[in-house]
Every structure is written in C-alpha cells, then in structure tokens.
Amino acid sequence: MLIACENIDRLQCLEIQGRGLPRGVKWRLYEAARATSDKPLVMAAAEMLDRPAGHIGIVSGAAVPDHMPNGENDGPFGSVVLAEVLVRIGHRVTIFTDPPAAGPFRALLERRSLDIPVEELALNDKKQQDAIAASLDIAIAVERLGGNINGITYGATGISRESFRCNVDHLFTEMSTAGKPTLSIGDGGNEIGFGKVHDVLVDTMPDLNKADITPCGGGIVSAITTDVLVVATSSNLGAYGVCAALAVKRNDASLCHTPEEEIALEHVGVGLGLTDGGTGKRIAAVDGIPVQDNAAVVTLMRALVARALEGEIERGF
C-alpha cells in the first residue's frame, strides 16, 4: 500500500493546468505537506476514513456572485465521488455548502441516486457550526477556504470572500478541540488545512501568500489546520486520490473513480452552471485542465490500484 499511495500522491500533483495559471506551485505545496506526515498523504487520509461507521461531514462549494453564481466545479465533483465511496464503506454522509452552491450538489447526488442530504450554511452562524460539529465524527473540507492569520478568507487573487461565503473556521476548530478527526483536500494554500504548513509557505512562497495586496495584510494562506492535509493539482483529483487509496487499503478496485464518470461529471457540471475556476468559463475543464486530461489522470490512478492489488507476477526467466 505504501508504494501505491506514494505514487498516487505524486500523480495527483502533476501540474497540467492551463498556461494562465502559476507553475511550480503544486509540487512545493505537496512537499511542505508531505514533510508533516510519516506516510503518503492519501494513505493517511484512507486510514482515517477506513473505520467503523460514523457520520462524516463534507464541506465544499465556492460560489462568487456575478462570476461563479452557482459555484466552481472544483470541489463538487470530488465531494460527490468521495461521498459515494464513504457511503459504500458504511458511513453516513452529509454535505454542507452555501445556498448558491446547494442546487448543483443536490443535482449531482440525485444523478448518482445517492440519498445524501445537503445542508445549507448560514453566513458565519457559529451556533449552527457548533451543532454541526457536535453531530459529526469526522469533518472533511474539499476546496474550502480557510481564514488567514487574521481570520479572513481570500481567493487566490487576494480578494476577500467574507461578505458572501460562510467562513467555517469555527467548525473545524471545534472539531479539533473535541478531539474529532479532520481532513482537508486543497490545491492553493488558501484552503482549510494549510495552517499545518502556514509558516513554511509564508517564508518560502511569499508570492503565493500575497500579503502585500490583501487589505488586512495577512495574506491568503490559511491558518486553519487539520489532522491530515491532502494536496493535489485540483481538489477534485485529491478526492479521487483518497478514493484510490481506500481501494488499495480495502482491496476493492471498484471504489476507484472512473474516467467515463469524470467525463460525464464535467459535462453535466456545465449544464448545472458550474464554472471552471481556471478560466472563469462554463466549460468541461477543472482549474484549466481539459476534461480528457483529468480523465487520463483518473485512468492512471486506476492503473496504480490495479498493479497494487494484482500481487506478484512470475516472470519465468
């Protein structure tokens, strides 16, 4: 399992996004996160999730008024695929998101015939977050912004999201205070979980942090930590990687995402009004990565799982 998961970690961090997006970033984010773990990141995530049945909350969704009114497509696809796998291995799952992003989540779940509730988050309602934390056994953030050192959430360009997107820092802090496991899947440094490597990123990647252009001066890097941080080129790919690691751990290749379903999801997402965050367009691409390239990565993940599960081969020479 160790070698397979090391390979999954590296595969999902390939920088294949569009030319307009920064290069040389994902691998450095990965190396910082990997330095905090004694095992591959997807392996640590799989070990957290492969446990007796419980209630798992997935927090995702990233809508921006006038630009991404129904939300970004990075996050919803990965959340739905991961949620289905978690249900299959016995867990109860609830998805939490902001009201504008709730419709697409429900449509994606209905398409897969999944009876998974979607609960809408009130804007920074700490009592609601207290109740959610009390109800969960594990909390997962998938492409969900976390507050910086001043508690403010920023997009990658240094623009605050506080006025329209629920800040769920309190939810994850409450989970940690209660000793409940938390997992984050992110790709840019400003998501929940990157507090685990905040100081490293601020010291070594100041251009990423953008402290000079954020109004509060705190930069975009999240200060909110989680027990396990999974890094990938897109958060969707990170969620698929966690599913692949669970497939290896449970000796069940059927838990892997499929390239056919990835292609279908990206086209369905266009119809639901989900936006590619890399281009700002409603197209079959995620973070600027065309659908066929995302499907190719999923195919390779399945190959890694298959090789891990097939056992030793007698060469005969």
N, C-alpha and C positions, 0 to 999 in steps of 0.2 A: 504493500500500500504506500509506503514511504516514497519510493521512486516514482510511482504513478502520480502521486499528488504533487511531487516536486515538478514534474513535467506539466501537469495541469496548471499549476501556479504560473509557470513561465509562458505557457501557450496563451493564457488569457490576458497576458500583459503585452502581447505583440502590438507595436504602435503602427496600426494600419488605418488610422483615422485620416480625414481629409487634409489637404495641404494647408488650409487656412487655420488649422489648429496646431498648438505648440507640439514640438517633437522633443524627445529626450527627457520627458517628464515622467511617464508612467513607470519606467524601469527604476528611476530614482525613488519614486513613491513606494514601489514594491520593496526595494532593498531596505528602506527605512522601516517598513512594517515587518519585513522578514527578520530583521535584527531583534525584534521584540519577542519572537516566537522560537521555541526549540523544535518546531516541526513546520512543514508546509502549511500555509495559511488555510487552504481549503481542507486540509486534513484536520486542523484544529477546529474548524467550523463543523465538519462532519461529526467529529467526536462529541461536540457539544449537543448536536441535534439528534444523534442516534441514542436515544434514552427512552425510558418509559413514557407512555403517552401523557401529554400535558397540553396546556393552552399556550400557543405561540402567537404573538402579535407581529405583523409585518407592517412597518411604517414606510410609506413611499409616496410618490407623486410630487410633481414640480410644475405647477401652473404659473404663468406670468400674464397678467392682463394685457390685452392688445397684441401680445407676441406669441404666447403659448396658452391661449384661453382654456383649452381642455387638458393641458399638461404636456410634458415632454414624454417621448416614448421610451427613453432610458429610465428604467425603474419599473414601470407597469409590467412589461413582458417578463422580466426576470422574477418579479414578485409572484406573478401568477404561476409560472412554471415551478418555482420553488414551493409555493403553497400547495400545489397539487402533489408534489413528492412528499411533503410533510404529512399531508392527509393520508397518503398511501401507506406511510410507515406508522400510522396510528395516532397522529396528533390532531388536535382541534386547532384551527387557524382562524384568526380574524385579521382583516386588512384595515389599516387606519390611514386616512388621507384627507386632504382638504376638499371642501364641497365641489369646486370646479372640476376636480380630477376624479370624483367618485363615479360618475356615469361611465366613462371608459373602463374603469376597473370592473364594474358590475357587468358590462357587456362582454368583456374578455372572460370573466368567470362563467357567465351563462353559456358562452360559446363552447366551453370545455365541460359543461354540465356539472360544475362544481358548486356545491351548497356551502359557500364560504361567505360570511357576512362582510360587508364593507361599512365601517363606521366613520362618519364624518367628524373631523376635528374642528372644534370651535377655536377661534383665534386666541391662542395663548391662555386657555382656560386651565389653570393649574389644578382645580378641583377635578375636572374631567380627566386630566392626566394622572392624578393620584388614583382615581378609580380604575383607570386602565392598568396602571402598574400593579395594583392590588390583585387584578384579575388574571394577570399573566404569569406564566412560569419562565418564559424566555421572550425577550424583545429583539427584533431584527430591524435594522434600518437599511433600506436599499435605495441608494441615490437620494438621501435625505439630508438636507443641510443642517449643520450644527453651528452653534454660536461661537464666535471668536473669543478672545480673552476678555472682551467687554460684553459678551453675551449676545452679540448681534450677528444675524445670519446674512451672508453676502453671496451673490452669484460669482462666477469665475471672473467677471469683468469688474468686480468691486462695487456693484450696485446692490443696495440693501433689499432684502425680501421681507423685512419685518412687517410692513404695513398690510400685507395680503396673504402671507403664508404662515401657518401655525409653527411657532418655534417649539419643538418637542424636546429641548434640552432637559427640561424638568422631568419628563417621563423617564428618560434614560438614566438620569441622576438618581431618581427614586428607585429604579430597578437595581442599580448598583448598591445603593445604600441598604436595600433589603437583602443583598447577597444573591440576587437572581441573575442568571447568565444573560449577557448581552452580546450581540453580533452585529457588525456593520459591514456593508459592502459598498465601496466607493471608488471613485476614479480621479478626483481632482484635488483632494486635500481640504476642501471646504465642507465635506460631509461629516456627519456624526461618526465618531470612531477615530478620526485623525488626531484627536487630542492625545492619543497614545504616542504619537511622534511629533507633536506640535513644535517642541523646541528644536528638534533636528531640522524640520522643514523651514522654520523661520531663520535658522542660522545658515542653512546651506542652499535654500531656494528662495531668496528674498523677492525675486521677480514673480514667482508664483504667489507669494503672500500678498503683494500689492499694498503694504501698509501705508505707502506714501499717497495712495489715491482713495483709500477707504475713509469716509468722513470722520469716523471715530479714531482712526489711526491704529486700529488693532489688527488690520489685515484680514484676509479671507480665511486663513487656515483655522479649522475648528479646534476648540479647546476641549471638546467633549470626548471622553474616552469610552471604549467598550472592552469587554474581555478579549474578544477576537476581532481583528480588523482584516478584511479581505480586500485586496487591491486588484483592479483589472483595468483594461483599456476602456471598457464601458461597464457600468454596474450590472447590466443585463448579463454580459459574459461572465462576470464574477458570480452571479447567482447560478448560472448554468454550470460553472466550475464546481460550486458546492454540491450541486446535484450529482455531478460526475463522481466526486469524492465519496458521496453517500452510496453511489452504485458500487464503487470498489469495496467500501467497508462492509456493505451488506451482501456482497456477491450477487448483485442483481442489476444487470446491464439495462434492464427495462426502465430504471429510474433516470437514465440519461435523457436529456433533451434531444430532439431530432432536427436535422436540417430542414426537413419538409415543414415541420411545425414552425420553425423560425421564419421561413419564407412566408408562410401563411399569416403569422402574427404581424409581421411588418406591413403586409398589405392590408390586413384588417385594421391595423392601427391608423393607417391613412384615412380609411373610411370613418373612423371614430374621431377624427380631428386631432390625433396625437402628432406632435411636432418633433422632427429631428433637431436635437439641440445643437448639432454641429453646423447646420446650415440655416436653421430657422425656417425650414420649409416642411410642408407635409408630404414627405416622400418616404419610400421604403429604404430607409437608412437610419442608423443609430450612431449618434456622435460623429456624423460624417462618414461612417463606414457603410458602404453599399450592402444591400441585403445579401447578395451572393457571397460576399466576403465573411459576413457574420455566420452564414450557413456553413461556410468552409471550416471556420474555427470549431463550430459545433461538431462537424464531421470528424475533425481531428481529436476532439475530446472523446468522442465515442470510440475512436481507434485506440486511444490510450487506455480506456477502460477495458476494451476487448483484450488487448495484449496483457493487461494485468490479471485478467480472470482466466485466461486460457491455460495457464500453467506452463511447465517446462516442455520443450519440444525436442524429441530425439532426432538429431541431425543425421545420424548413421554414417558419418565419416569424420 
